[in-house]
Amino acid sequence: MGVVSFAQEHELPIDPGRLFKALIVDSHNLCPKLMSHAINNIEIIEGDGDVGTIKEINFAQGIHYKHAKLRIDELDKKNYECKYTIFEGDMLGEKLKSIKYEVKFVADEYGGCICKMLSEYYSDQEIEFKDEDIEFGKERAIEMYKVVEDYLLTNPHTYV
């Protein structure tokens, strides 16, 4: 089985606790609200939001994918870390078995944080990613973080 990994970091002027609450703990409510052009809804289909919870993301019409299911594998609310696995959905295509993500929000010296993300793509086939596919994925992640960043900056009393 092949595994391809990508790491990326984003600096954000938001406290790590607020970002963690917004992007991880309450993503099923906030992301569809802020990104309705891309996400119709995120439904918790099993669990209570903690480890073992399964969520289904239903993407908006016109988005390349229709849905994805993910499972929360680890959730550390003290250290602002989360690991989750996308295990079902058309975004996996025919070659991928799953995609595992590890997300950490680390405080910086200016009151903001650095978001560190590791993505691991699992397949039972050899897989190769083109540079433009990698850049496209990174740009989508940055886009999502920017939308949430703008929301939190405009609403400083949310997710405190």
Secondary structure, DSSP 8 states (H G I E B T S, - for coil): -EEEEEEEEEEESS-HHHHHIIIIITHHHHHHHH-TTTEEEEEEEESSSSTT-EEEEEE-TTSS--EEEEEEEEEETTTTEEEEEEEEEGGGTTTEEEEEEEEEEEE-TTS-EEEEEEEEEEESS-----HHHHHHHHHHHHHHHHHHHHHHHH-TTS--
